[in-house]
Amino acid sequence: MKILDYYMKILSVSLLLMLILDPMWMPCASVHAQLDNVDPAPLAKILQDVVEAIVSGNYSEALLLCEKALAISLPKDIIYTHSKLYRNIEQVVNLLIQADDVITSGIGDSSKLYVLLNELHIAKLKLMETIDSYVSKLLPFFKDSNMRRIIVGSLTNYILNLDAKLEATLTKLMQLYLGTYGKEIYIELHHQPVVYGGGTLGIDILSITDLDINYVNLTLVLIYGDMLSQMYQYAIPVGENAKIDITTPSVEDIIAMGLEPAPKINAKLFVIAKAVDGKVLGYQTSNFQLVYIYPSIRISVPSYIRPGEEIEVNISADLDYPLNLLIYLNTVSNASLLANLTLSPGERVLALSSRGLPAGYNKLIFLSEPRGKYLAYRFSHNLIIMLEKTVSFINTKPFVIIPFMKPGLEIYVDPPINYNATIYVGDTIAIRYESISNSKIAAEFSLPPTFFFWKYRVLVEIQPNNPSYSPVIVENSIYVLNVATLAIALILIAVITTSPSKMGYIATALILGGSTVKSLISRTKNTSVLHTTVIRYVFRKSRLLNLYKKITAVVSKYIEPPRPSETLREFYCRFSKAFSNSYILPLVKTFLELYEKDLYSSHYIDFVEAMNIVKQIEEVENR
């Protein structure tokens, strides 16, 4: 009996009732305060008091606290979850009151008890999910990490006690409903702990009994979260291992029911042996996880093309079976569908016609249809169709002597369009112009402090305000000589390297003539001066540094930021291992390749492509 009681505690009430009563049953799924003024500690304390009242059986106090909690004014960022939580708590408390009456008085109407069991089971699942969401929303409001750790730790213990109380109540109600149960048959289960959606759950079942029977009738019930269930009937030999394969729901099956599949679903398996008269002879339960994943698809599209050119799309797919891929322009509709193709495992190059596409910005949207274990994949890319190529060049003074001269340059842009111009000296923005309509402008700018002599790289970025024209970057160099600091340095060197004794010899030589000069030379010919030059290698700052910081800010939410001791490729390797199925992965890889090329080579870097990559990553992150 003790073994059977243990099984009863872990058995899901609603599933057994579903089997016994109805096999076709399936569970279905004021003024706001300022955000800065939210104090999470009182909110957590109220929740803790409510849970403590429920666990102790003081339901009237729990309902009173719920009313007070619902009267609190909170910002819109948290008010919805706050209200939902306490509405769910009120529902659970009312059901617990009914359950205590039933347990005390015994079974009245079995159909009402069935309804009560189902409602309490579903309300428990929803309440636990809402509590997790509510606590997650409170965490960012804690400014003191120690206080957050103490309060959340204490609250977690109370929530565990609440879960245990609800489970105990469900067990008592189930025992009342079943009335009597037997332990004539012992059932042993073995199966894999994780199954992909649409895959096969392989179950090994062994039934052992002292009854004089050769076969036993089993009912297998599988329930996936609080969404759907499956039921199967089998007759298996007693005392022998039986192998049963069950196909789990694919992502299409869940969507067809109007439900939204989650990446991970906790599932339960129930095996129940019943007599001909419906008496339960034995049962067993076990847990497993149903998993759905995003397909590993990498898509590369050019940032801009010219009218009439084909759009070359490179697609790489690491799939177990083909998927249907839809490509739309700007919006997802039948009218904007550009291509409908079957995406097979491997790599392929797709050429899309740009005929009829408007000039300027266009968005390509890639959608893979869900199938089997694969969830829907979505990727969007901004494509610019340019009518004209922008031609630009700059004219700079090749040599500047400061402080007598001020550096300047002339910028020429053809055709004459409205554009923005940014002038960089080295890695620093020297000057920025917006909405320029003149095809030729002259600009003077300041230089960083130059002590003696230096070569500066001058870069001009032209960004047309009309997307029909391509952006362009022009680069040149200027040499700067600071004669004032150079003259001062030479005087100091002369003073330092000429000692007072040598100054006296030189003065005497000037007075006494050549013989003294010869004597001076003979007395100083063995003196030598050692000059030491320290050479330091300085790498220039990358032009993509600011964009790189944005990339690392996004990635660092999920993994450790780049370490000072690791290279870009080592950081990408670590990131790719953590996000092997992430659609952000190809974007990060392409950007790091550009960043590495800019750091260690003098190759031309496509700024527009780099900026588009960052923009795409931020769009994906904000979705």
C-alpha positions as CSV (number, residue, x, y, z in Angstrom):
1,M,0.0,0.0,0.0
2,K,2.9,2.4,0.7
3,I,4.2,1.9,-2.8
4,L,0.8,2.5,-4.3
5,D,0.4,5.7,-2.2
6,Y,3.7,6.9,-3.5
7,Y,2.5,6.4,-7.1
8,M,-0.8,8.1,-6.3
9,K,1.1,11.3,-5.1
10,I,2.9,11.7,-8.4
11,L,-0.1,10.8,-10.6
12,S,-1.8,13.6,-12.4
13,V,-5.4,13.9,-11.4
14,S,-6.9,15.3,-14.5
15,L,-5.4,12.7,-16.7
16,L,-6.8,9.7,-14.8
17,L,-10.2,11.4,-14.7
18,M,-9.9,12.0,-18.4
19,L,-9.3,8.3,-19.0
20,I,-12.1,7.1,-16.6
21,L,-14.8,9.5,-17.5
22,D,-14.2,11.0,-20.9
23,P,-11.3,9.8,-23.1
24,M,-11.9,12.6,-25.5
25,W,-11.4,15.3,-22.9
26,M,-8.4,17.6,-23.4
27,P,-7.3,20.5,-21.2
28,C,-7.0,23.9,-23.0
29,A,-4.9,26.2,-22.5
30,S,-6.3,53.3,-12.4
31,V,-3.5,55.7,-12.1
32,H,0.0,54.3,-12.7
33,A,3.0,55.1,-10.6
34,Q,6.2,56.2,-12.2
35,L,8.6,53.3,-13.0
36,D,11.4,54.6,-10.8
37,N,9.1,54.7,-7.8
38,V,8.3,50.9,-7.8
39,D,9.6,49.2,-4.6
40,P,9.7,45.4,-5.2
41,A,10.1,44.5,-1.6
42,P,6.5,45.2,-0.5
43,L,5.1,43.5,-3.5
44,A,7.1,40.4,-2.8
45,K,6.1,40.6,0.9
46,I,2.4,40.7,0.0
47,L,2.7,37.7,-2.3
48,Q,4.6,35.8,0.4
49,D,1.8,36.7,2.9
50,V,-0.9,35.5,0.5
51,V,0.9,32.2,-0.1
52,E,1.5,31.7,3.6
53,A,-2.2,32.2,4.3
54,I,-3.1,29.6,1.6
55,V,-0.6,27.0,2.9
56,S,-1.9,27.4,6.4
57,G,-5.5,27.0,5.3
58,N,-6.6,30.6,6.2
59,Y,-8.4,31.2,2.9
60,S,-10.5,34.2,4.0
61,E,-7.3,36.1,4.9
62,A,-5.8,35.1,1.6
63,L,-8.8,36.5,-0.3
64,L,-8.6,39.7,1.7
65,L,-4.9,40.2,0.9
66,C,-5.7,39.6,-2.8
67,E,-8.2,42.5,-2.7
68,K,-5.6,44.8,-1.2
69,A,-3.0,43.7,-3.8
70,L,-5.4,44.4,-6.6
71,A,-5.9,47.9,-5.3
72,I,-2.3,48.9,-5.6
73,S,-1.4,51.3,-8.4
74,L,1.5,50.1,-10.5
75,P,3.1,51.2,-13.9
76,K,1.8,49.6,-17.0
77,D,5.0,47.5,-17.4
78,I,3.9,45.3,-14.5
79,I,0.2,46.0,-13.8
80,Y,-1.1,43.3,-16.2
81,T,0.9,40.5,-14.7
82,H,0.2,41.7,-11.2
83,S,-3.6,41.7,-11.8
84,K,-3.4,38.3,-13.6
85,L,-1.5,36.8,-10.7
86,Y,-3.9,37.7,-8.0
87,R,-7.0,36.8,-10.1
88,N,-5.5,33.4,-10.6
89,I,-4.8,33.2,-6.8
90,E,-8.4,34.1,-6.1
91,Q,-9.6,31.3,-8.4
92,V,-7.3,28.7,-6.8
93,V,-8.4,29.8,-3.3
94,N,-12.1,29.4,-4.2
95,L,-11.4,25.9,-5.7
96,L,-9.5,24.9,-2.5
97,I,-12.4,25.9,-0.4
98,Q,-14.7,23.7,-2.5
99,A,-12.1,20.9,-2.3
100,D,-11.9,21.0,1.5
101,D,-15.7,20.8,1.7
102,V,-15.7,17.7,-0.6
103,I,-12.9,16.0,1.3
104,T,-14.7,16.6,4.6
105,S,-18.1,15.6,3.6
106,G,-17.2,12.8,1.1
107,I,-18.3,12.2,-2.5
108,G,-21.5,13.7,-3.5
109,D,-22.0,14.1,-7.2
110,S,-19.1,12.4,-9.0
111,S,-19.5,14.5,-12.1
112,K,-19.1,17.7,-10.0
113,L,-16.0,16.2,-8.4
114,Y,-14.6,15.5,-11.9
115,V,-15.1,19.1,-12.9
116,L,-13.5,20.3,-9.6
117,L,-10.5,18.1,-10.2
118,N,-10.0,19.4,-13.7
119,E,-10.4,23.0,-12.8
120,L,-8.0,22.8,-9.8
121,H,-5.4,21.0,-11.9
122,I,-5.5,23.6,-14.7
123,A,-5.7,26.5,-12.3
124,K,-2.6,25.2,-10.5
125,L,-0.6,25.0,-13.7
126,K,-1.6,28.5,-14.7
127,L,-0.9,29.9,-11.3
128,M,2.7,28.5,-11.2
129,E,3.4,29.9,-14.6
130,T,2.1,33.3,-13.6
131,I,4.1,33.4,-10.4
132,D,7.3,32.7,-12.4
133,S,6.5,35.5,-14.8
134,Y,5.6,37.9,-11.9
135,V,8.8,37.2,-10.0
136,S,10.9,37.7,-13.2
137,K,9.3,41.1,-13.7
138,L,10.1,42.1,-10.1
139,L,13.8,41.2,-10.3
140,P,15.0,44.2,-12.3
141,F,13.4,46.6,-9.7
142,F,15.8,45.4,-7.0
143,K,18.7,47.8,-6.7
144,D,20.4,45.9,-3.8
145,S,21.5,42.5,-5.0
146,N,21.8,41.1,-1.4
147,M,18.2,42.1,-0.6
148,R,17.0,40.6,-3.9
149,R,18.7,37.3,-3.1
150,I,17.2,37.2,0.4
151,I,13.7,38.1,-0.6
152,V,13.5,35.9,-3.7
153,G,15.0,33.0,-1.8
154,S,12.4,33.3,0.9
155,L,9.6,33.7,-1.6
156,T,10.7,30.6,-3.5
157,N,10.4,28.5,-0.4
158,Y,6.8,29.6,0.2
159,I,5.9,28.9,-3.5
160,L,7.3,25.4,-3.1
161,N,5.1,24.8,-0.1
162,L,2.1,26.1,-2.0
163,D,2.8,23.7,-4.9
164,A,3.1,20.8,-2.4
165,K,-0.3,21.8,-0.8
166,L,-2.0,21.9,-4.1
167,E,-0.6,18.6,-5.2
168,A,-1.6,17.0,-1.9
169,T,-5.2,18.3,-2.3
170,L,-5.4,17.0,-5.8
171,T,-4.2,13.6,-4.6
172,K,-6.9,13.4,-1.9
173,L,-9.6,14.3,-4.4
174,M,-8.3,11.7,-6.8
175,Q,-8.4,9.0,-4.1
176,L,-11.9,10.0,-3.3
177,Y,-12.9,9.7,-6.9
178,L,-11.3,6.4,-7.6
179,G,-12.6,5.0,-4.3
180,T,-10.7,1.7,-4.3
181,Y,-7.7,0.8,-6.3
182,G,-5.6,-2.4,-6.5
183,K,-2.0,-3.3,-6.7
184,E,-2.4,-6.6,-8.3
185,I,-0.2,-5.6,-11.3
186,Y,3.2,-4.0,-11.1
187,I,4.3,-2.0,-14.3
188,E,7.8,-1.0,-15.2
189,L,8.5,1.7,-17.8
190,H,11.6,2.7,-19.8
191,H,11.8,5.4,-22.5
192,Q,14.0,8.2,-23.7
193,P,13.9,11.4,-21.6
194,V,13.8,13.8,-24.5
195,V,11.8,13.4,-27.8
196,Y,11.8,15.9,-30.7
197,G,8.3,16.9,-32.0
198,G,7.0,14.5,-34.6
199,G,9.5,11.9,-33.5
200,T,8.9,8.5,-31.9
201,L,8.7,7.8,-28.2
202,G,10.0,4.2,-27.7
203,I,8.4,2.7,-24.6
204,D,9.5,-0.6,-23.0
205,I,6.8,-2.0,-20.7
206,L,7.1,-4.9,-18.3
207,S,4.0,-6.1,-16.3
208,I,4.4,-8.4,-13.4
209,T,1.5,-10.0,-11.5
210,D,0.5,-13.1,-9.4
211,L,-2.8,-13.2,-11.1
212,D,-3.5,-16.2,-13.4
213,I,-3.5,-14.3,-16.6
214,N,-1.4,-14.3,-19.8
215,Y,-2.2,-10.9,-21.2
216,V,-3.2,-7.6,-19.6
217,N,-5.1,-4.7,-21.2
218,L,-3.2,-1.4,-20.9
219,T,-4.3,2.2,-21.6
220,L,-1.5,4.6,-22.4
221,V,-2.2,8.3,-21.9
222,L,0.3,11.0,-22.9
223,I,-0.3,14.6,-21.9
224,Y,1.8,17.5,-23.2
225,G,1.9,20.4,-20.8
226,D,-1.7,21.7,-20.5
227,M,-2.3,21.7,-24.2
228,L,-3.3,18.3,-25.6
229,S,-3.3,14.6,-24.9
230,Q,-3.1,11.2,-26.7
231,M,-4.6,7.9,-25.6
232,Y,-3.8,4.4,-26.8
233,Q,-5.1,0.9,-26.0
234,Y,-2.9,-2.2,-26.0
235,A,-2.9,-5.8,-24.9
236,I,0.5,-7.1,-23.9
237,P,1.8,-10.4,-22.5
238,V,2.4,-10.6,-18.8
239,G,6.0,-11.1,-17.7
240,E,7.6,-10.2,-21.0
241,N,9.1,-6.9,-22.3
242,A,6.7,-5.2,-24.7
243,K,8.0,-2.5,-27.2
244,I,5.6,0.2,-28.1
245,D,6.4,3.1,-30.4
246,I,4.2,6.3,-30.2
247,T,4.5,9.2,-32.6
248,T,4.6,12.5,-30.7
249,P,2.7,15.6,-32.0
250,S,4.5,17.5,-34.7
251,V,4.5,21.3,-34.7
252,E,1.8,21.2,-37.5
253,D,-0.5,19.1,-35.2
254,I,-0.2,21.7,-32.4
255,I,-0.8,24.7,-34.8
256,A,-3.7,22.9,-36.4
257,M,-5.4,22.9,-33.0
258,G,-5.0,26.7,-32.7
259,L,-2.2,26.4,-30.2
260,E,1.2,28.0,-30.1
261,P,4.0,25.4,-29.7
262,A,6.7,26.2,-27.1
263,P,10.3,25.2,-27.6
264,K,10.1,22.8,-24.6
265,I,7.0,21.1,-23.3
266,N,7.0,19.0,-20.1
267,A,5.0,15.8,-20.9
268,K,3.8,12.9,-18.8
269,L,3.1,9.2,-19.6
270,F,0.5,7.2,-17.8
271,V,0.1,3.5,-18.1
272,I,-3.0,2.1,-16.5
273,A,-4.0,-1.6,-16.2
274,K,-7.8,-2.1,-15.8
275,A,-10.0,-5.0,-15.2
276,V,-13.0,-5.8,-17.4
277,D,-15.3,-4.1,-14.9
278,G,-13.2,-0.9,-15.0
279,K,-11.4,-1.5,-11.7
280,V,-7.8,-0.2,-11.7
281,L,-5.4,-3.1,-11.1
282,G,-2.2,-1.1,-11.4
283,Y,-0.6,1.9,-13.0
284,Q,2.7,3.7,-13.5
285,T,3.7,7.2,-14.5
286,S,6.9,8.8,-15.9
287,N,8.0,12.2,-17.3
288,F,9.7,13.2,-20.5
289,Q,10.3,16.4,-22.5
290,L,8.9,17.2,-25.9
291,V,11.3,19.6,-27.8
292,Y,10.8,21.8,-30.8
293,I,13.8,23.7,-32.4
294,Y,14.3,26.5,-34.8
295,P,15.9,25.3,-38.1
296,S,19.5,26.1,-38.7
297,I,19.3,28.4,-41.7
298,R,21.8,31.0,-42.8
299,I,20.8,33.5,-45.5
300,S,23.1,36.0,-47.1
301,V,21.7,38.8,-49.3
302,P,23.5,41.8,-50.8
303,S,22.9,45.2,-49.2
304,Y,22.1,47.0,-52.5
305,I,21.8,46.3,-56.2
306,R,21.1,48.3,-59.4
307,P,17.8,48.2,-61.3
308,G,17.6,45.1,-63.4
309,E,20.3,43.2,-61.5
310,E,19.4,39.8,-60.0
311,I,19.2,39.5,-56.2
312,E,21.7,36.7,-55.4
313,V,20.6,34.9,-52.2
314,N,23.0,32.4,-50.6
315,I,21.2,29.9,-48.4
316,S,22.8,27.3,-46.2
317,A,20.6,24.9,-44.3
318,D,21.6,22.3,-41.7
319,L,18.3,20.3,-41.7
320,D,17.3,16.7,-41.2
321,Y,14.6,17.0,-43.9
322,P,13.3,19.6,-46.4
323,L,11.3,22.6,-45.4
324,N,9.1,25.0,-47.4
325,L,10.6,28.5,-47.6
326,L,8.6,31.5,-48.6
327,I,10.1,34.8,-49.7
328,Y,8.1,38.1,-49.5
329,L,8.7,41.7,-50.4
330,N,8.0,44.2,-47.6
331,T,4.9,42.5,-46.2
332,V,3.7,39.0,-45.7
333,S,0.8,38.5,-48.1
334,N,-0.1,36.5,-51.2
335,A,0.4,39.7,-53.4
336,S,3.9,40.2,-52.1
337,L,5.1,36.6,-52.5
338,L,8.4,36.6,-54.5
339,A,9.3,32.9,-54.3
340,N,8.0,29.6,-52.9
341,L,10.7,26.9,-52.8
342,T,11.6,23.7,-51.1
343,L,14.6,24.2,-48.9
344,S,16.7,21.0,-48.8
345,P,19.7,20.3,-46.5
346,G,22.9,21.8,-47.8
347,E,23.8,25.0,-49.6
348,R,22.2,26.7,-52.6
349,V,22.3,30.0,-54.5
350,L,19.0,31.5,-55.5
351,A,18.7,34.3,-58.1
352,L,15.6,36.5,-57.7
353,S,14.5,38.9,-60.3
354,S,14.4,42.6,-59.3
355,R,12.3,43.6,-62.2
356,G,9.4,45.8,-61.0
357,L,10.9,46.4,-57.6
358,P,10.7,50.1,-56.6
359,A,13.9,52.1,-56.2
360,G,15.1,52.8,-52.6
361,Y,14.6,50.6,-49.5
362,N,12.9,47.2,-49.9
363,K,12.6,44.5,-47.2
364,L,13.0,40.9,-48.1
365,I,11.2,38.6,-45.6
366,F,12.1,34.9,-45.5
367,L,9.7,32.5,-43.7
368,S,10.1,28.8,-43.4
369,E,6.9,26.8,-42.7
370,P,6.9,24.8,-39.5
371,R,7.2,21.0,-39.9
372,G,7.9,18.1,-37.6
373,K,10.3,19.3,-34.9
374,Y,11.1,22.6,-36.7
375,L,9.4,25.8,-35.6
376,A,8.8,28.6,-38.0
377,Y,11.9,30.6,-39.0
378,R,11.8,34.3,-39.9
379,F,14.6,36.4,-41.3
380,S,14.3,39.9,-42.9
381,H,16.9,41.9,-44.8
382,N,16.9,45.5,-46.1
383,L,17.8,45.8,-49.7
384,I,18.5,49.1,-51.5
385,I,17.8,49.4,-55.2
386,M,20.0,52.3,-56.4
387,L,19.4,54.2,-59.6
388,E,22.7,55.9,-59.6
389,K,26.2,55.4,-58.3
390,T,27.5,58.3,-56.2
391,V,30.9,59.6,-57.3
392,S,32.9,61.5,-54.8
393,F,36.5,62.6,-54.3
394,I,38.3,65.0,-51.9
395,N,41.2,67.4,-52.4
396,T,43.4,68.0,-49.3
397,K,46.5,69.9,-48.6
398,P,49.2,67.2,-48.6
399,F,51.5,69.0,-46.2
400,V,50.4,71.2,-43.3
401,I,52.8,73.3,-41.1
402,I,51.2,74.3,-37.8
403,P,50.6,76.7,-36.2
404,F,51.0,78.7,-39.4
405,M,48.5,76.7,-41.5
406,K,45.1,75.1,-40.8
407,P,44.2,71.8,-42.4
408,G,41.4,71.9,-44.9
409,L,39.8,69.9,-47.7
410,E,37.4,70.2,-50.6
411,I,34.6,67.7,-51.2
412,Y,33.2,67.0,-54.6
413,V,30.0,64.9,-55.1
414,D,28.4,63.9,-58.4
415,P,25.6,64.0,-59.2
416,P,24.4,67.0,-57.2
417,I,22.1,65.5,-54.6
418,N,21.2,66.1,-51.0
419,Y,23.6,64.3,-48.7
420,N,25.2,64.1,-45.3
421,A,29.0,64.3,-44.9
422,T,31.1,63.1,-42.0
423,I,34.8,63.9,-41.9
424,Y,37.1,61.6,-39.8
425,V,40.6,62.4,-38.8
426,G,42.1,59.1,-37.7
427,D,39.3,57.5,-35.8
428,T,37.8,60.8,-34.5
429,I,34.9,62.7,-36.0
430,A,36.3,66.1,-36.9
431,I,33.2,67.7,-38.4
432,R,29.8,66.6,-39.6
433,Y,27.5,68.2,-42.2
434,E,23.8,67.4,-42.7
435,S,21.5,68.0,-45.6
436,I,24.1,69.5,-48.0
437,S,22.8,70.3,-51.5
438,N,26.0,71.8,-52.9
439,S,28.1,69.4,-55.0
440,K,31.3,71.1,-53.8
441,I,32.1,72.3,-50.3
442,A,35.2,73.4,-48.5
443,A,35.9,72.5,-44.9
444,E,38.4,73.4,-42.3
445,F,38.9,71.1,-39.3
446,S,41.0,70.8,-36.2
447,L,43.7,68.2,-35.6
448,P,44.5,66.2,-32.6
449,P,47.5,67.4,-30.6
450,T,50.6,67.0,-32.8
451,F,54.0,67.4,-31.1
452,F,56.4,67.0,-33.9
453,F,55.5,65.3,-37.1
454,W,52.7,62.9,-37.9
455,K,50.7,61.4,-40.8
456,Y,46.9,61.5,-40.4
457,R,44.3,59.5,-42.3
458,V,41.4,61.7,-43.5
459,L,38.2,59.8,-44.3
460,V,35.0,61.4,-45.7
461,E,31.8,59.4,-45.5
462,I,29.1,60.5,-48.0
463,Q,25.6,59.3,-47.1
464,P,23.0,60.4,-49.7
465,N,19.5,61.2,-48.3
466,N,18.0,59.7,-51.3
467,P,18.2,55.9,-51.1
468,S,18.4,55.6,-54.9
469,Y,22.0,56.7,-54.6
470,S,24.8,54.6,-53.1
471,P,26.8,55.8,-50.1
472,V,30.5,56.2,-50.6
473,I,33.7,56.6,-48.5
474,V,36.7,58.5,-49.7
475,E,40.1,58.4,-48.0
476,N,43.3,60.5,-48.2
477,S,46.3,61.4,-46.0
478,I,48.0,64.6,-44.8
479,Y,51.4,65.2,-43.2
480,V,51.5,67.6,-40.3
481,L,54.7,69.3,-39.0
482,N,54.6,71.3,-35.8
483,V,57.5,73.7,-36.2
484,A,57.0,75.4,-32.8
485,T,57.3,72.2,-30.7
486,L,60.1,70.9,-33.0
487,A,62.2,74.1,-32.5
488,I,61.7,73.9,-28.7
489,A,62.7,70.2,-28.7
490,L,65.9,70.9,-30.7
491,I,66.9,73.7,-28.3
492,L,66.3,71.4,-25.3
493,I,68.3,68.6,-26.8
494,A,71.2,71.0,-27.5
495,V,71.2,72.3,-23.9
496,I,70.9,68.8,-22.4
497,T,73.7,67.2,-24.6
498,T,76.1,70.2,-24.2
499,S,77.8,70.3,-20.7
500,P,79.2,73.5,-19.1
501,S,82.8,72.2,-19.5
502,K,82.3,71.7,-23.2
503,M,80.7,75.2,-23.5
504,G,84.0,76.6,-22.0
505,Y,86.2,74.7,-24.4
506,I,84.1,76.0,-27.3
507,A,84.4,79.6,-26.0
508,T,88.2,79.3,-25.5
509,A,88.6,77.8,-29.0
510,L,86.8,80.8,-30.5
511,I,89.3,83.2,-28.7
512,L,92.7,81.4,-29.1
513,G,92.3,80.0,-32.7
514,G,93.1,76.8,-34.4
515,S,95.6,75.3,-32.0
516,T,93.2,75.4,-29.2
517,V,90.6,73.8,-31.4
518,K,93.0,70.9,-32.2
519,S,93.7,70.5,-28.5
520,L,90.0,70.5,-27.8
521,I,89.4,67.8,-30.4
522,S,92.3,65.6,-29.1
523,R,90.9,65.9,-25.5
524,T,87.3,65.1,-26.5
525,K,87.8,62.6,-29.3
526,N,87.3,59.6,-26.9
527,T,84.0,60.9,-25.7
528,S,80.9,59.3,-27.2
529,V,77.2,59.9,-26.8
530,L,74.7,56.9,-26.8
531,H,71.3,57.7,-28.2
532,T,68.4,55.3,-27.4
533,T,65.2,55.2,-29.5
534,V,62.2,53.3,-28.2
535,I,59.9,52.1,-30.9
536,R,56.3,51.3,-30.0
537,Y,53.9,49.7,-32.3
538,V,50.5,51.3,-32.2
539,F,47.5,49.8,-34.0
540,R,45.0,52.3,-35.3
541,K,41.5,52.1,-34.0
542,S,39.0,50.3,-36.2
543,R,36.5,52.4,-38.1
544,L,34.0,49.7,-37.0
545,L,34.7,50.1,-33.3
546,N,31.4,51.6,-32.3
547,L,29.5,49.1,-34.3
548,Y,31.5,46.3,-32.7
549,K,30.6,47.6,-29.2
550,K,26.9,47.4,-30.2
551,I,27.4,43.8,-31.4
552,T,29.1,42.8,-28.2
553,A,26.5,44.5,-26.1
554,V,23.8,42.3,-27.7
555,V,25.8,39.1,-27.5
556,S,26.9,39.7,-23.9
557,K,23.3,39.3,-22.7
558,Y,23.7,35.5,-23.4
559,I,27.4,34.7,-23.0
560,E,30.5,36.1,-21.4
561,P,31.8,39.2,-23.2
562,P,35.0,39.0,-25.3
563,R,37.9,38.3,-23.1
564,P,41.1,40.4,-23.4
565,S,43.1,37.2,-23.9
566,E,41.1,35.8,-26.8
567,T,41.0,36.6,-30.5
568,L,38.0,37.5,-32.5
569,R,37.9,34.0,-34.0
570,E,38.2,32.4,-30.6
571,F,35.3,34.6,-29.4
572,Y,33.2,33.6,-32.4
573,C,34.0,29.9,-31.8
574,R,32.7,30.2,-28.2
575,F,29.6,32.1,-29.4
576,S,28.8,29.6,-32.1
577,K,29.0,26.7,-29.7
578,A,26.5,28.4,-27.4
579,F,24.2,29.4,-30.3
580,S,24.6,26.6,-32.9
581,N,20.9,27.0,-34.0
582,S,20.7,30.8,-33.7
583,Y,19.8,32.8,-36.8
584,I,21.9,35.7,-35.3
585,L,25.1,33.5,-35.8
586,P,25.7,34.2,-39.5
587,L,25.3,38.0,-39.0
588,V,27.8,38.0,-36.1
589,K,30.2,35.9,-38.2
590,T,30.0,38.3,-41.2
591,F,30.5,41.4,-39.0
592,L,33.5,39.9,-37.2
593,E,35.1,39.1,-40.6
594,L,34.7,42.7,-41.6
595,Y,36.0,43.9,-38.3
596,E,39.0,41.7,-38.5
597,K,39.8,42.8,-42.0
598,D,39.6,46.5,-40.9
599,L,41.9,45.9,-37.9
600,Y,44.7,44.0,-39.6
601,S,44.6,45.1,-43.3
602,S,44.2,48.1,-45.5
603,H,41.4,46.6,-47.6
604,Y,38.3,48.6,-48.3
605,I,35.6,48.0,-45.8
606,D,31.9,48.2,-46.7
607,F,30.5,50.5,-44.0
608,V,27.0,50.2,-45.2
609,E,27.1,46.4,-45.0
610,A,28.4,46.6,-41.4
611,M,25.8,49.1,-40.4
612,N,23.0,46.9,-41.9
613,I,24.3,43.9,-40.1
614,V,24.1,45.7,-36.7
615,K,20.6,47.0,-37.6
616,Q,19.4,43.5,-38.4
617,I,20.8,42.1,-35.2
618,E,19.1,44.8,-33.2
619,E,15.8,44.1,-35.1
620,V,16.0,40.4,-34.3
621,E,16.8,41.2,-30.6
622,N,13.9,43.5,-30.2
623,R,11.3,41.1,-31.7
